[in-house]
Amino acid sequence: MPMTRKPRIAIMGEFSSGKSTLCNVLMGARPLLEKVTATQLPPVWLSYGPDDAYTMGLDGVAYDLDLADLEQVSLETTEHVRVFMKSDILRYCDLIDMPGISDPSMSPEVWERMAHLADGVLWCTHATQAWRQSESGVWNGFPQEMRRNSLLLITRFDKIVSDKDKTKVVKRVVQEVEGLFAEVFPVSLLKAMQAGDDAEKWKDSGAEALATALFEIIHRLIDEGAPEAGDADKPTISPDAYDATEIGQSQIAQSFERLTKIRSTPVFKVLPRRVAAGERLLRTERPTGDTGPAVVSFSDNDAEEEDALIALTRTPGR
């Protein structure tokens, strides 16, 4: 039975690799996000809903949180911050914005204790020093089954000037991470943010290809997933109701809506006529709309016929 909850996609990478910018691209720039994606916070779990927030303490207790007090959240006593807001991408999945894995001021335990909740990962690696050994070391510790549901983003790709150097970087990274991620995408997140309503700029930034791959991963997770414990009688999860007054204007929304329509369109397979044993197709002339293809049957089962009985039938044109 498919998944009954939304897939959870973690945003990960080293410090200053573009994670916060990616979060803004996926969710649409909003004033609230500037606080939510600030540094020195424990993992921030983003879900769809009316603006609301709480912190989950290491003691297992949830505490109400005024987002104005985000900067006062304690790393020592908080497992994660849970924030609800209405955003296009959150209609389809939850996002978990992780702290940088290489942040010297933060223990790895801060993000490690939340990693098991993720179904897939969007890993950001800086183009000018893409896929460092420290990144590889951390990623190799993740479950192997997560790899096919994770994407590697070569961020700040616009920082590489020449096309030759861009090609070299992508080729090297693709070779080094073979089998570790579903796909690798070079992307300029800054250009994606600046694209606005310009679909061509959105595509040129690399964000359209990323959105398509993420959409496929989200639906694969749902289709191949399993219900949460005790939820076997619940229906398969579907996107939250569309709220035109607050969402639906971002490029990510337009990409997902277009892909949803394509995915929902039935695929009709035209099967060829099955040729019975002892028959073969014989083209004696170019078929026309009136005559259609010719079928010639050969038979040696009739003793009354000297050689073979040829029955020429023509299929009426469509």
C-alpha positions as CSV (number, residue, x, y, z in Angstrom):
1,M,0.0,0.0,0.0
2,P,1.4,3.5,-0.9
3,M,2.6,6.1,1.6
4,T,-0.1,7.7,3.8
5,R,2.1,10.7,4.8
6,K,4.0,13.2,2.8
7,P,7.6,12.4,1.9
8,R,10.3,14.2,3.9
9,I,13.1,15.7,1.9
10,A,16.2,16.9,3.8
11,I,18.3,19.8,2.5
12,M,21.9,19.1,3.4
13,G,25.4,20.1,2.6
14,E,28.4,21.8,4.1
15,F,28.3,25.2,5.7
16,S,27.7,28.0,3.1
17,S,26.9,25.6,0.2
18,G,23.6,27.2,-0.7
19,K,21.2,25.3,1.4
20,S,19.2,28.3,2.6
21,T,19.1,29.7,-0.9
22,L,17.7,26.4,-2.1
23,C,15.1,26.5,0.6
24,N,14.0,29.9,-0.6
25,V,13.9,28.8,-4.3
26,L,11.7,25.8,-3.4
27,M,9.4,27.6,-1.1
28,G,9.3,31.1,-2.7
29,A,11.1,34.0,-1.0
30,R,9.1,35.1,2.1
31,P,10.1,37.4,4.9
32,L,9.5,34.5,7.4
33,L,12.1,32.3,5.7
34,E,14.9,34.8,6.5
35,K,14.4,33.9,10.1
36,V,13.6,30.2,9.7
37,T,16.7,29.5,7.5
38,A,19.1,31.5,9.7
39,T,22.3,29.9,10.9
40,Q,22.9,28.5,14.4
41,L,19.5,26.7,14.4
42,P,18.8,23.0,15.0
43,P,17.1,21.2,12.1
44,V,14.0,23.1,10.9
45,W,11.1,20.9,9.8
46,L,8.9,22.7,7.4
47,S,5.3,21.5,6.8
48,Y,2.2,22.9,5.1
49,G,-0.4,24.7,7.2
50,P,-1.4,28.0,8.8
51,D,1.6,29.9,10.3
52,D,2.5,28.1,13.5
53,A,5.6,26.8,15.2
54,Y,6.9,24.8,18.1
55,T,10.2,23.3,19.3
56,M,10.7,19.6,20.1
57,G,12.9,19.3,23.1
58,L,15.4,16.5,23.6
59,D,13.2,15.6,26.6
60,G,10.4,14.6,24.1
61,V,8.2,17.6,25.0
62,A,6.9,20.1,22.4
63,Y,7.1,23.7,23.4
64,D,5.1,26.5,21.7
65,L,7.4,28.9,19.8
66,D,6.9,32.5,18.8
67,L,8.9,32.8,15.5
68,A,10.1,36.2,16.7
69,D,12.1,34.2,19.3
70,L,13.8,31.9,16.9
71,E,17.2,33.2,17.7
72,Q,16.8,32.1,21.3
73,V,16.2,28.5,20.5
74,S,18.8,26.4,22.3
75,L,21.0,23.9,20.4
76,E,21.7,22.0,23.6
77,T,18.1,21.3,24.5
78,T,16.2,21.3,21.2
79,E,16.0,18.4,18.7
80,H,14.2,20.4,16.0
81,V,12.1,23.3,15.2
82,R,8.7,22.6,13.5
83,V,7.3,25.4,11.4
84,F,4.0,25.4,9.5
85,M,3.4,27.8,6.6
86,K,1.6,27.8,3.3
87,S,4.1,27.2,0.4
88,D,3.7,25.5,-2.9
89,I,6.4,22.8,-2.4
90,L,5.0,22.0,1.0
91,R,1.7,20.9,-0.6
92,Y,3.7,17.9,-1.9
93,C,6.3,17.1,0.7
94,D,7.9,18.2,4.0
95,L,11.3,19.8,4.0
96,I,13.9,19.5,6.7
97,D,16.5,22.2,6.5
98,M,19.6,20.8,8.2
99,P,22.5,22.7,9.7
100,G,25.8,22.6,7.7
101,I,27.6,19.4,8.3
102,S,30.9,21.2,8.5
103,D,29.8,24.1,10.8
104,P,32.7,24.3,13.4
105,S,30.4,25.8,16.0
106,M,27.9,23.0,15.9
107,S,28.2,19.3,16.9
108,P,27.3,16.8,14.2
109,E,24.8,15.3,16.7
110,V,22.5,18.3,16.1
111,W,21.7,17.1,12.6
112,E,22.5,13.4,13.0
113,R,19.6,12.8,15.3
114,M,17.1,14.0,12.7
115,A,18.7,12.3,9.6
116,H,16.7,9.1,10.1
117,L,13.4,11.0,9.5
118,A,14.3,11.9,5.9
119,D,13.1,9.8,2.9
120,G,15.4,11.6,0.5
121,V,18.0,14.3,0.4
122,L,18.8,17.3,-1.7
123,W,22.6,17.7,-1.1
124,C,24.2,21.0,-2.0
125,T,27.9,21.0,-3.0
126,H,29.7,24.3,-3.9
127,A,30.8,24.3,-7.6
128,T,34.2,25.7,-7.0
129,Q,35.1,22.8,-4.6
130,A,32.5,20.3,-5.5
131,W,32.1,17.0,-3.6
132,R,34.9,17.3,-1.1
133,Q,36.2,14.3,0.8
134,S,34.4,15.4,4.0
135,E,31.1,15.4,2.1
136,S,31.7,11.9,0.8
137,G,32.6,10.7,4.2
138,V,29.3,11.9,5.7
139,W,27.1,10.7,2.8
140,N,28.6,7.2,2.9
141,G,27.2,6.8,6.4
142,F,23.6,7.2,5.1
143,P,21.4,4.1,4.3
144,Q,22.0,2.8,0.8
145,E,18.3,2.7,0.0
146,M,18.2,6.5,0.3
147,R,20.5,7.0,-2.6
148,R,17.9,6.5,-5.4
149,N,15.7,9.1,-3.7
150,S,18.4,11.8,-3.4
151,L,19.8,14.4,-5.7
152,L,23.2,16.1,-5.7
153,L,23.1,19.8,-6.6
154,I,26.3,21.5,-7.8
155,T,25.3,25.0,-6.5
156,R,26.7,28.4,-7.4
157,F,27.4,27.0,-10.9
158,D,27.5,30.5,-12.3
159,K,30.8,31.1,-10.3
160,I,32.5,28.9,-12.9
161,V,33.1,31.1,-15.9
162,S,34.2,29.0,-18.8
163,D,32.0,26.3,-20.4
164,K,35.1,24.0,-20.6
165,D,35.6,24.3,-16.8
166,K,31.9,23.7,-16.2
167,T,32.0,20.5,-18.3
168,K,35.1,19.3,-16.4
169,V,33.5,19.9,-13.0
170,V,30.2,18.1,-13.9
171,K,32.1,15.2,-15.5
172,R,34.3,14.7,-12.5
173,V,31.5,14.9,-9.9
174,V,29.3,12.5,-11.9
175,Q,32.1,10.0,-12.0
176,E,32.9,10.3,-8.3
177,V,29.3,9.9,-7.1
178,E,28.2,7.2,-9.5
179,G,25.6,5.1,-7.7
180,L,25.5,7.5,-4.7
181,F,22.7,9.7,-6.0
182,A,19.8,9.4,-8.4
183,E,21.0,12.3,-10.5
184,V,23.4,15.3,-10.4
185,F,22.3,18.8,-11.3
186,P,24.4,21.9,-11.9
187,V,22.3,24.8,-10.8
188,S,22.5,28.6,-10.2
189,L,20.1,29.1,-7.3
190,L,20.6,32.9,-7.4
191,K,19.5,33.0,-11.0
192,A,16.6,30.8,-10.1
193,M,15.5,33.2,-7.4
194,Q,15.9,36.1,-9.9
195,A,13.9,34.4,-12.6
196,G,10.6,35.7,-11.4
197,D,7.9,34.8,-13.9
198,D,10.4,34.2,-16.7
199,A,10.1,30.5,-17.5
200,E,13.1,30.6,-19.8
201,K,15.4,32.1,-17.1
202,W,14.0,29.5,-14.6
203,K,15.0,26.8,-17.1
204,D,18.4,28.2,-17.8
205,S,19.2,28.3,-14.1
206,G,18.9,24.6,-13.9
207,A,15.9,24.8,-11.6
208,E,13.4,23.3,-14.0
209,A,15.4,20.1,-14.4
210,L,15.8,19.9,-10.7
211,A,12.0,20.4,-10.1
212,T,11.2,17.7,-12.6
213,A,13.5,15.2,-10.9
214,L,12.3,16.1,-7.4
215,F,8.7,15.7,-8.5
216,E,9.4,12.2,-9.8
217,I,11.2,11.3,-6.5
218,I,8.3,12.5,-4.4
219,H,5.8,10.4,-6.4
220,R,8.1,7.4,-6.4
221,L,8.3,7.6,-2.6
222,I,4.6,7.8,-2.3
223,D,3.9,4.9,-4.8
224,E,6.5,2.6,-3.4
225,G,6.2,3.6,0.3
226,A,4.3,2.1,3.1
227,P,1.7,3.4,5.6
228,E,2.9,4.7,8.9
229,A,2.3,2.4,11.8
230,G,-1.4,2.2,12.6
231,D,-2.3,4.1,9.3
232,A,-3.0,1.1,7.1
233,D,-6.6,2.1,6.7
234,K,-5.8,5.6,5.7
235,P,-5.9,6.7,2.0
236,T,-2.7,7.4,0.0
237,I,-1.4,10.9,0.7
238,S,-2.3,13.6,-1.9
239,P,-1.2,17.3,-2.2
240,D,-2.9,19.8,0.2
241,A,-5.7,21.8,-1.2
242,Y,-4.7,24.6,-3.5
243,D,-5.1,28.0,-1.9
244,A,-5.0,30.6,-4.8
245,T,-5.0,33.5,-2.3
246,E,-1.6,32.6,-0.8
247,I,0.2,30.2,-3.2
248,G,0.4,29.0,-6.7
249,Q,2.4,31.8,-8.3
250,S,5.9,30.4,-8.0
251,Q,7.8,28.7,-10.7
252,I,8.0,25.6,-8.7
253,A,4.2,25.5,-8.4
254,Q,3.9,25.9,-12.2
255,S,6.4,23.1,-12.8
256,F,4.6,20.8,-10.4
257,E,1.1,21.5,-11.7
258,R,2.3,20.9,-15.3
259,L,3.9,17.7,-14.3
260,T,0.9,16.6,-12.3
261,K,-1.3,17.0,-15.4
262,I,1.1,15.0,-17.5
263,R,1.2,12.3,-14.8
264,S,-2.6,12.2,-14.6
265,T,-3.0,11.8,-18.3
266,P,-3.8,8.2,-19.3
267,V,-1.3,6.5,-21.6
268,F,-3.0,4.5,-24.4
269,K,-0.9,1.7,-25.8
270,V,-1.6,0.7,-29.4
271,L,-0.9,-3.0,-29.7
272,P,-0.1,-4.5,-33.1
273,R,-2.4,-7.2,-34.4
274,R,-1.1,-10.6,-33.2
275,V,-0.2,-12.8,-36.2
276,A,-1.4,-16.3,-35.8
277,A,1.0,-19.2,-36.2
278,G,1.5,-20.1,-39.9
279,E,0.8,-16.5,-41.0
280,R,3.2,-13.7,-42.1
281,L,2.6,-10.2,-43.3
282,L,3.2,-9.8,-47.0
283,R,3.5,-6.4,-48.6
284,T,2.6,-6.8,-52.2
285,E,1.9,-3.0,-52.6
286,R,1.9,0.1,-50.5
287,P,-1.2,-0.1,-48.4
288,T,-3.7,2.8,-48.6
289,G,-6.3,4.1,-46.2
290,D,-8.9,2.0,-48.1
291,T,-7.0,-1.3,-48.5
292,G,-4.9,-1.5,-45.4
293,P,-2.1,-4.0,-44.9
294,A,-2.3,-7.4,-46.5
295,V,-2.2,-10.7,-44.6
296,V,-1.4,-13.9,-46.4
297,S,-2.0,-17.3,-44.8
298,F,0.0,-20.4,-45.8
299,S,-1.4,-23.8,-44.9
300,D,-0.3,-27.4,-45.7
301,N,-2.9,-29.1,-43.5
302,D,-5.5,-29.5,-46.3
303,A,-4.9,-32.7,-48.2
304,E,-7.2,-31.6,-51.0
305,E,-4.9,-28.7,-51.9
306,E,-1.9,-29.5,-54.0
307,D,0.5,-27.0,-52.6
308,A,-0.8,-24.3,-50.3
309,L,-4.0,-22.5,-49.9
310,I,-3.5,-18.7,-50.0
311,A,-6.2,-16.7,-48.5
312,L,-5.8,-13.1,-49.1
313,T,-7.6,-10.9,-46.7
314,R,-7.4,-7.2,-46.3
315,T,-8.1,-5.3,-43.1
316,P,-10.4,-2.4,-43.7
317,G,-8.7,1.0,-43.4
318,R,-9.1,3.0,-40.2
